[in-house]
Amino acid sequence: MGSKSKSKDLGASTNLDAARAPLLADDGPPAPAQRLTIDDMLRLHAGEFGRWQLRHFVLTCLAWALEAMHTMVMIFADRGGEAAGCPDPTAGAGGGGGGSTVAEWGLVCGERYKVGLVQAGFFAGCMIGAGVFGHLSDSFLGRKGSLTIVCVLNTVFGLLTSLSPSYWAYAALRLLTGFSTGGVGLCAFVLATEPVGPAKRGAVGMSTFYFFSAGIALLSGVAYLFPPWRHLYVVSSLPSLLFLVSVLPFLSESPRWYLVRRRPHDAMAVMREIARTNGRRLPDNVSLKLDDDDEEHDKKEDQNSYSGAALSGSILDVVRSPTTRVRLVLTVAINLLCSVVYYGINLNVVNLKTNLYLSVLLNSVAGIFGMAATYNLLFIYTMELFPTVVRNAALGCATQAAQMGAILAPLVVVLGEAVPFAVFGACGVVGGLLAFYLPETMNQPLYDTMAGMEGGGGGGGGGGEKKYVE
């Protein structure tokens, strides 16, 4: 009996040890921590363009439709006032007495220059605003914070414009509206495209400007329903308020901005949300790093010890680097020339002897496949040429150049007849030739820092050298 009891105890002990064995075997060393750039994390784990990016992209790009309405409303508000024979200004397309600013303030004959002046003033405000909000969105405000502010300002200035008591008050308010409008496009574009993976970023970026063309098409219908210029400014400003209340609360800040601002935990929270919504899961051992972190740094630090001052940059950093300096000069020139063509073609509909509303509608549709596509690609290309730390500053500078071209466009349009078309054609040809001196960015990563770009293969490309990464 004793022998049998000992045998049972021994067997039970053996079975217990066997049951514990798998648990003990799992207690090996944990998997090594892996630090990835945002592009790599999107590509390997979170998804380059899934449900999260699609939703974020559509909601953010609605801001482009708002920018289109605030910009192109001048076509209808300032309609009429042909120079030849100085006709009654109330005879403008679709206008009645007081239907346009031209009719209300008699901007015909010797006063016709004031139409081009107020339009040029709007784009001058855009030029200033692009630089200001480009810097602010790279610094403490962030992409989402800057977009919030410009939408608030657009709503306020747009509604005040409808109450303008005189031409000069109207001109001043359009200048202020331009200041806020100048920041809408660049903030929305960067916010929409930065969470997208490198393989999908080009196609996604190209699609942002379709919302701008859609906004112009929508504006032509709104202007037809509300022809008096004061009513039109009210109706075209209210969507910005709607965007503030119903869309912006559901947008996320860019994880790239979080990372360069030394907020890796916030960046990882966004990346986990992207992965979850896309039906994926981030491994527990991965964390984010900037693209200029070397392997030695990877071994010494993990994400919990990620500290230091927030990375920031300015347009001065772009100018100091020989690589980015050449890129900046070329992109500024190309943006200016393309903008003259793009805005000139849209504003030149007043010189066509056709129905104004129908011309604007058809022009917006044709623009999707023509000059608008070129402008779209230029915006994407400019963004890819500069790292995250100075991206919006550089993009803001290029946008300022584009607004300078937009300032010139209405002054060319008032020349009338065949001259505007000749100028627009020449600008397009010269801009295309200058593009040959910029580097190829296809399949290259979206760099975070100046050092990462110059040391990771993105440093070439000034002075006509092209880099192709297969």
ABEGO torsion letter per residue (X at the ends): XAAAAAAAAAAAAAAAAAAAAAAAAAABBBBBBBBBBAAAAAAAAAEABBAAAAAAAAAAAAAAAAAAAAAAAAAAAABEGBABGGBBAAABBGBBBGABAAAAAGBBEAAAAAAAAAAAAAAAAAAAAAAAAAAAAABAAEAAAAAAAAAAAAAAAAAAAAABABAAAAAAAAAAAAAAAAAAAAAAAAAAAAABBAAAAAAAAAAAAAAAAAAAAAAAAAAAABABAAAAAAAAAAAAAAAAAAAAAABBBBAAAAAAAGBAAAAAAAAAAAAAAAGBBBBAABBBBBAABBAAAAAABBAAABBEBBBBBBAAAAAABAAAAAAAAAAAAAAAAAAAAAAAAAAAAAABBBBAAAAAAAAAAAAAABAAAAAAAAAAAAAAABBAAAAAAAAAAAAAAAAAAAAAAAAAAAAEEAAAAAAAAAAAAAAAAAAAABBBABGBBBBABAAAAAAAGAABGBGGBBBBBX
